Structures are given as C-alpha cells and as structure tokens.
C-alpha cells in the first residue's frame, strides 16, 4: 500500500495494515499483480466479517465466537446470542449498519434451537465502548423450524433505505420439498425487516417480510452502489446461480434449475417455467459460491461494476462482469482456499476469509 493511501485511512486501520508485508504473496490478475497479505489468523471455520468505521474488523466463527481484530490480533466479544451449532449452522454472518458511529449496533445471523427443530435467526446488540461485549443483544426475527442442519442461508445486507435483508436457505428439503415455493414460509426466501424488527410489506398472500421466494441456499448477498440487490446461491449438481433479486419475484427452486439431482435425475420441470425468473448467471459444474461483493472502483478501478464471489469448492475468487455477459475471471492463489466471505474494504482493497487457512486476507496492488 502506498503512503498516500495509508494516510487517508483511520489511524487504527493504518496500524492494522502495517507490518504484514513480510507475509505477502503475489497473484497475477487482469488488474495487474496483486499482493495478498494475511491480516489475522487462527480462526476455526470463519464465516463472515465486517468493518467498523475506525478500521477494526469483526469476524464470526461458526462455532459461536465473535471477534474484533485490532493491531492484527483477534480478541473475543462477549454477549452474543446462544446459537445451535448443527451441521452447517452456528454463528454465521455479521453486519455493521452505516449509522454505527451513532447507533453502535452490530447485527448477527445464526441458527437457533426452536420447537420443531432449528431455525435461521437474526438479532442485534450494542457494541460496548471498549469493544469487548455486545450489550442488550436481542433476537429480532426467527424463521420457521426445520429438521436437520443444512442450508440455513443467513447472509445479511443493509438496503440503501436502512432496512435489513436476510437470505435464507431451503433447509435441505431438496427437490421434493415445497417450503421454498410456499409464500407463507420463511424457508428459501429473502426476508426484509426494518431496523426495529418490523416486517416489510409483502405481496398479497405472502408472509410479512417475504421479499422473494424460490431460493435453494443463498450464501452471498450485497447491494450495489445503484441499489440493486444481488445474491449468490448453491444449486445441486450444477446450477449454482447469481440472481438479481426484486420484490415479489419467484426464483424457481425447486421447480426449475440448471443443475440435476445428486442421483442424476432432472429437478422439477427443467430450466424454465412461467412466472419464474431466470438466473442472471449460472455455473455448471458448481463452484459452491459464497460471499459476494459488488465492486465500486477502489484500488482496482478497472473492476468497477464487477461481482466478486468466493468459491468454496474450487478455491478461488470469481470476478464476474455483468457489462460483458458475466464474463468470468478466476483469481486463484494458495491463500484462496475455500473462500467463505468477500468484501471491498474501506481502503479500496479486496478482503476475504479463507476457511482452509482460518484467516482474513487483504488483496491490493503490489506497488
């Protein structure tokens, strides 16, 4: 990082970036050689991360720990929710609202034990002044229960108007399940609530707060600078999708899919059906997409407008260019093992979490 860029960052952020260059590696990309630096490590199955205004970084681990990275060291934060660590469930995403400087709110998504099984939930707490605890944490929304520990979804995103989106999964109900197509169910949906937990209006006949339906297992979600909401979701064998979510739309699962069932059988009616949206992009074979970020210039301005998507299966970050028919560049390095989350940092660099390494990395121009 050059001295001018460092000088523009909050003091804590500049400190965080200092001292890691010795651990850096280079990767060739369309933006030129980029340097990958490990910013913090020692995490056990990290799942999500978010930046605080002063440059500190919050990281979740599926086993239930929330940490704050300061000066390259991760310190635990107490006071979070009681989560049910089951299969793919546990403590999942973290989101810091834009008004954190005044509200000090931190939002989390997680799986929780409820009557009838386990559900996806979201809640919020107030980060203490010393950054060591979440005070007054409360669950503000809990989804419908299901048996088993699969497909919780659970990505969080803040809309331009300050409302919250939570992406859920079909809970592993599979091609024969009906929940993702049931507008009265929260399973396999995008959910919208206000900051005080009130459900957003929904189309007639839909459960309050349901924005869209027909999703299998959303693992990445982000609003772009233009206010459009993008998600990345897992298919079965093939059929991983990028979808541009709009209110009241049906994204097809499990009636239509570009993948097939794990035994090779066709899913639903095929790839198209009346009243169901086509994906903006799909992968076959599957890459197991994870975190998603919409690139807004930053230190790699040639990537502006691209979708940056992590791959849990093939150990890379996919850069998709919607302006060029979702042309794909795969950014792969030893550090990009099982990328779980991807963000554009306040410093304009690309930050990502690797499950393989249990670490948070930063990628930026080598000069």
C-alpha positions as CSV (number, residue, x, y, z in Angstrom):
1,X,0.0,0.0,0.0
2,X,1.4,3.4,-0.9
3,X,1.9,6.1,1.8
4,X,-0.8,8.4,0.4
5,X,-3.5,5.7,0.7
6,X,-2.4,4.8,4.2
7,X,-2.5,8.4,5.3
8,X,-6.2,8.7,4.3
9,X,-7.3,5.7,6.5
10,X,-8.4,5.9,10.1
11,X,-5.4,5.5,12.4
12,X,-6.4,2.1,13.6
13,X,-6.8,0.9,10.0
14,X,-3.4,2.2,9.0
15,X,-1.9,0.4,12.0
16,X,-3.7,-2.8,11.1
17,X,-2.1,-2.7,7.6
18,X,1.4,-2.1,8.9
19,X,3.7,-5.0,9.5
20,X,2.1,-7.6,7.3
21,X,4.0,-7.0,4.0
22,X,6.5,-9.7,5.0
23,X,3.7,-12.2,4.9
24,X,2.5,-11.1,1.4
25,X,2.4,-13.1,-1.8
26,X,1.6,-12.0,-5.4
27,X,-1.1,-13.1,-7.7
28,X,-1.5,-12.1,-11.4
29,X,-4.9,-10.6,-12.3
30,X,-6.5,-8.5,-15.0
31,X,-5.8,-5.5,-12.7
32,X,-2.1,-6.4,-12.7
33,X,-0.1,-8.1,-9.9
34,X,-1.9,-8.0,-6.6
35,X,-0.3,-8.6,-3.2
36,X,-2.1,-10.9,-0.8
37,X,-1.4,-10.3,2.9
38,X,-2.7,-12.2,5.9
39,X,-4.3,-9.7,8.3
40,X,-5.3,-12.1,11.1
41,X,-5.4,-15.9,11.5
42,X,-6.2,-18.7,13.9
43,X,-9.9,-18.8,13.2
44,X,-11.9,-22.0,13.4
45,X,-14.3,-22.1,10.4
46,X,-14.7,-18.3,9.9
47,X,-18.0,-17.4,8.3
48,X,-18.4,-13.6,8.0
49,X,-16.7,-10.3,8.6
50,X,-17.5,-6.6,8.6
51,X,-15.6,-3.3,9.0
52,X,-16.1,-0.8,11.8
53,X,-15.7,2.9,10.9
54,X,-12.4,3.2,12.9
55,X,-10.9,0.3,10.9
56,X,-11.3,-2.6,13.3
57,X,-12.8,-5.8,11.7
58,X,-15.4,-8.1,13.2
59,X,-15.2,-11.8,12.3
60,X,-17.6,-14.6,13.1
61,X,-16.7,-18.3,13.6
62,X,-19.4,-20.9,13.0
63,X,-18.7,-22.4,16.4
64,X,-20.1,-19.3,18.1
65,X,-17.3,-16.8,18.6
66,X,-17.4,-13.2,17.5
67,X,-14.0,-11.4,17.5
68,X,-12.6,-8.0,16.8
69,X,-9.3,-7.6,15.0
70,X,-7.2,-4.8,16.3
71,X,-3.4,-4.4,15.6
72,X,-3.5,-7.8,13.9
73,X,-4.9,-9.6,17.0
74,X,-8.3,-11.1,17.3
75,X,-10.0,-10.6,20.6
76,X,-13.3,-12.2,21.6
77,X,-16.5,-10.2,22.1
78,X,-18.9,-11.5,24.7
79,X,-22.7,-11.1,24.9
80,X,-23.7,-12.6,21.6
81,X,-26.7,-15.0,21.0
82,X,-26.9,-18.6,22.1
83,X,-26.6,-20.4,18.9
84,X,-27.3,-24.0,17.9
85,X,-24.1,-25.4,16.2
86,X,-25.6,-28.1,14.0
87,X,-24.3,-29.3,10.6
88,X,-23.9,-26.1,8.6
89,X,-25.5,-24.0,11.3
90,X,-24.0,-21.9,14.1
91,X,-22.9,-18.2,14.3
92,X,-23.0,-17.1,10.7
93,X,-23.0,-13.5,9.3
94,X,-22.2,-10.1,10.8
95,X,-23.3,-6.8,9.5
96,X,-22.4,-3.2,10.7
97,X,-25.0,-0.6,9.7
98,X,-24.0,2.6,8.1
99,X,-25.0,4.6,11.2
100,X,-22.8,2.6,13.5
101,X,-20.9,5.7,14.6
102,X,-24.1,6.9,16.4
103,X,-26.0,3.6,17.0
104,X,-23.1,1.2,17.7
105,X,-25.4,-1.6,16.5
106,X,-24.0,-4.9,15.3
107,X,-26.3,-7.4,13.5
108,X,-25.7,-11.1,13.5
109,X,-27.4,-14.1,11.8
110,X,-27.3,-17.6,13.3
111,X,-29.1,-20.9,13.8
112,X,-31.1,-21.3,16.9
113,X,-32.9,-24.2,18.5
114,X,-36.7,-23.8,18.5
115,X,-39.7,-26.1,18.9
116,X,-39.9,-28.3,15.9
117,X,-36.2,-28.2,15.0
118,X,-33.6,-25.5,14.2
119,X,-34.3,-22.1,12.5
120,X,-32.4,-19.3,10.9
121,X,-32.5,-16.1,13.1
122,X,-31.1,-12.6,13.2
123,X,-30.6,-10.2,16.0
124,X,-28.7,-7.1,17.1
125,X,-26.7,-5.8,20.1
126,X,-24.8,-2.6,21.0
127,X,-21.1,-2.8,20.9
128,X,-19.7,-1.6,24.2
129,X,-17.4,1.5,24.3
130,X,-14.3,-0.7,24.9
131,X,-15.3,-3.2,22.2
132,X,-15.4,-6.2,24.4
133,X,-19.1,-7.0,24.5
134,X,-22.4,-6.8,22.8
135,X,-24.8,-5.2,25.2
136,X,-28.6,-5.9,25.2
137,X,-28.4,-8.4,22.4
138,X,-31.9,-9.5,21.2
139,X,-33.2,-11.8,18.6
140,X,-35.5,-9.6,16.3
141,X,-36.5,-12.3,13.8
142,X,-36.7,-16.1,13.8
143,X,-37.6,-18.2,10.8
144,X,-39.7,-21.3,10.5
145,X,-38.2,-24.5,12.1
146,X,-36.9,-27.5,10.1
147,X,-35.2,-30.7,11.0
148,X,-31.5,-31.2,10.2
149,X,-28.6,-28.9,9.9
150,X,-28.4,-27.9,6.2
151,X,-29.0,-24.8,4.1
152,X,-29.5,-22.0,6.6
153,X,-28.5,-19.3,4.1
154,X,-28.1,-16.4,6.5
155,X,-26.3,-13.6,4.6
156,X,-27.2,-10.1,5.9
157,X,-27.3,-6.9,4.0
158,X,-28.4,-3.3,4.6
159,X,-30.5,-1.7,1.9
160,X,-30.0,1.9,0.8
161,X,-33.0,2.9,2.9
162,X,-31.6,1.4,6.0
163,X,-33.8,-1.7,6.1
164,X,-32.3,-5.1,6.5
165,X,-32.3,-8.2,4.3
166,X,-31.7,-11.7,5.4
167,X,-31.2,-14.5,2.8
168,X,-32.4,-18.0,3.9
169,X,-32.0,-21.5,2.5
170,X,-34.4,-24.3,1.8
171,X,-33.0,-26.2,4.9
172,X,-32.1,-29.2,2.8
173,X,-35.6,-30.1,1.9
174,X,-34.4,-30.9,-1.6
175,X,-36.1,-31.1,-5.0
176,X,-39.2,-32.7,-3.4
177,X,-39.7,-30.0,-0.8
178,X,-42.4,-27.4,-1.0
179,X,-41.2,-24.8,1.5
180,X,-39.1,-22.6,-0.9
181,X,-42.2,-22.2,-3.1
182,X,-44.6,-21.6,-0.2
183,X,-45.1,-17.8,0.2
184,X,-46.3,-18.4,3.8
185,X,-43.0,-19.9,4.8
186,X,-39.7,-18.1,5.6
187,X,-37.7,-21.0,4.2
188,X,-35.9,-20.5,0.9
189,X,-36.6,-16.7,0.9
190,X,-35.2,-13.2,1.1
191,X,-36.6,-11.6,4.2
192,X,-36.9,-7.8,4.7
193,X,-37.3,-6.1,8.1
194,X,-36.9,-2.6,9.5
195,X,-34.3,-1.7,12.0
196,X,-36.7,-2.1,14.8
197,X,-37.6,-5.6,13.6
198,X,-41.0,-4.9,11.9
199,X,-41.6,-7.0,8.7
200,X,-41.6,-5.1,5.4
201,X,-44.8,-5.2,3.4
202,X,-45.2,-8.3,1.2
203,X,-47.4,-9.2,-1.8
204,X,-50.9,-10.4,-1.1
205,X,-50.9,-14.0,0.3
206,X,-47.2,-13.9,1.2
207,X,-45.9,-13.9,4.8
208,X,-45.0,-10.5,6.2
209,X,-41.4,-9.6,5.3
210,X,-41.0,-12.1,2.4
211,X,-39.3,-10.2,-0.5
212,X,-38.7,-13.1,-2.9
213,X,-39.1,-16.9,-2.9
214,X,-37.7,-20.0,-4.7
215,X,-34.2,-19.9,-3.3
216,X,-32.2,-23.0,-2.6
217,X,-29.3,-21.8,-0.4
218,X,-28.1,-18.2,-0.6
219,X,-24.5,-17.8,0.5
220,X,-23.7,-14.4,-0.8
221,X,-25.7,-11.1,-0.8
222,X,-24.9,-7.5,-1.4
223,X,-26.5,-4.2,-2.6
224,X,-24.6,-2.5,-5.3
225,X,-24.0,1.3,-5.5
226,X,-27.0,1.6,-7.7
227,X,-29.3,0.0,-5.1
228,X,-29.7,-3.3,-6.9
229,X,-29.6,-6.5,-4.7
230,X,-27.6,-9.4,-5.9
231,X,-27.4,-12.9,-4.4
232,X,-25.3,-16.0,-5.0
233,X,-26.8,-19.4,-4.2
234,X,-25.9,-23.0,-4.3
235,X,-27.5,-25.3,-6.8
236,X,-27.4,-29.1,-6.6
237,X,-25.1,-30.8,-9.1
238,X,-24.6,-27.8,-11.3
239,X,-27.0,-24.9,-11.3
240,X,-25.2,-22.5,-8.8
241,X,-26.8,-19.1,-9.5
242,X,-26.4,-15.4,-9.4
243,X,-29.7,-13.7,-9.1
244,X,-30.8,-10.1,-9.2
245,X,-33.5,-10.0,-6.6
246,X,-36.6,-7.9,-7.0
247,X,-39.6,-7.8,-4.7
248,X,-42.4,-10.2,-5.4
249,X,-40.4,-12.4,-7.8
250,X,-40.1,-16.2,-7.8
251,X,-36.6,-17.6,-8.5
252,X,-37.7,-21.1,-9.2
253,X,-36.3,-23.6,-6.7
254,X,-37.1,-26.5,-6.8
255,X,-39.4,-26.3,-9.8
256,X,-36.6,-25.1,-12.2
257,X,-32.9,-25.4,-12.1
258,X,-29.9,-25.7,-14.4
259,X,-28.5,-28.5,-12.2
260,X,-29.6,-32.0,-11.6
261,X,-30.2,-34.0,-8.5
262,X,-27.3,-35.8,-6.9
263,X,-28.5,-39.1,-8.3
264,X,-28.6,-37.6,-11.8
265,X,-32.4,-37.1,-12.0
266,X,-33.9,-34.0,-13.5
267,X,-35.0,-31.4,-11.0
268,X,-38.6,-30.2,-11.3
269,X,-39.8,-29.3,-14.8
270,X,-36.4,-28.4,-16.2
271,X,-34.8,-25.0,-16.7
272,X,-37.9,-22.7,-17.4
273,X,-41.4,-22.2,-16.2
274,X,-44.0,-19.5,-16.4
275,X,-43.8,-16.9,-13.7
276,X,-40.3,-17.9,-12.6
277,X,-37.2,-15.8,-13.1
278,X,-34.1,-16.9,-15.0
279,X,-30.7,-16.5,-13.2
280,X,-28.5,-13.6,-14.2
281,X,-25.7,-16.2,-14.4
282,X,-25.3,-19.8,-13.5
283,X,-22.4,-22.3,-13.1
284,X,-22.2,-25.8,-14.3
285,X,-20.3,-27.5,-12.8
286,X,-20.9,-25.9,-9.4
287,X,-18.3,-23.8,-7.8
288,X,-20.1,-23.6,-4.4
289,X,-20.4,-19.8,-4.4
290,X,-20.1,-18.0,-1.0
291,X,-19.7,-14.3,-0.1
292,X,-20.5,-11.7,-2.7
293,X,-19.4,-8.1,-3.1
294,X,-20.2,-5.5,-5.8
295,X,-17.0,-3.8,-6.8
296,X,-17.1,0.0,-6.6
297,X,-13.8,1.1,-8.0
298,X,-11.5,1.1,-5.1
299,X,-7.8,0.3,-5.7
300,X,-8.7,-1.7,-8.8
301,X,-10.9,0.8,-10.8
302,X,-11.0,-1.4,-13.9
303,X,-13.1,-3.8,-12.0
304,X,-15.9,-1.3,-11.3
305,X,-19.3,-2.9,-11.5
306,X,-18.0,-6.5,-11.2
307,X,-19.4,-9.1,-8.8
308,X,-16.7,-10.6,-6.7
309,X,-17.8,-14.1,-5.5
310,X,-15.9,-16.6,-3.4
311,X,-15.7,-20.3,-4.3
312,X,-15.8,-22.9,-1.5
313,X,-15.3,-25.8,-4.0
314,X,-12.5,-24.7,-6.4
315,X,-10.6,-22.3,-4.1
316,X,-10.7,-19.1,-6.0
317,X,-12.5,-15.7,-6.2
318,X,-14.6,-15.3,-9.3
319,X,-14.9,-11.8,-10.8
320,X,-18.0,-11.6,-13.0
321,X,-18.5,-8.6,-15.3
322,X,-22.3,-8.0,-15.9
323,X,-21.5,-5.5,-18.6
324,X,-19.7,-8.3,-20.6
325,X,-22.3,-11.0,-20.3
326,X,-20.9,-12.1,-16.9
327,X,-17.5,-12.9,-18.3
328,X,-15.6,-14.6,-15.6
329,X,-12.0,-14.1,-14.3
330,X,-10.9,-16.6,-11.7
331,X,-8.4,-15.3,-9.2
332,X,-6.6,-18.2,-7.6
333,X,-3.7,-18.4,-5.2
334,X,-2.6,-20.6,-2.3
335,X,-4.4,-18.2,0.0
336,X,-7.8,-18.5,-1.7
337,X,-8.6,-21.9,-0.2
338,X,-12.4,-22.3,0.5
339,X,-13.2,-18.6,0.3
340,X,-16.2,-18.0,2.6
341,X,-16.7,-14.3,2.5
342,X,-15.6,-11.4,0.3
343,X,-15.8,-7.6,0.9
344,X,-14.4,-4.4,-0.5
345,X,-12.6,-2.7,2.3
346,X,-12.8,1.0,3.2
347,X,-9.2,1.1,1.9
348,X,-10.4,0.1,-1.5
349,X,-8.7,-3.3,-1.3
350,X,-10.3,-6.8,-1.7
351,X,-10.6,-8.6,1.6
352,X,-11.6,-12.2,2.0
353,X,-12.0,-15.0,4.6
354,X,-10.4,-18.4,3.9
355,X,-11.8,-21.5,5.8
356,X,-8.8,-23.5,4.7
357,X,-6.3,-21.2,6.3
358,X,-8.6,-19.9,9.1
359,X,-7.5,-16.4,8.2
360,X,-8.5,-13.0,6.9
361,X,-6.6,-11.8,3.9
362,X,-6.3,-8.5,2.0
363,X,-5.6,-8.2,-1.7
364,X,-4.3,-4.9,-3.2
365,X,-1.9,-3.6,-6.0
366,X,1.6,-4.7,-5.5
367,X,3.0,-1.2,-5.9
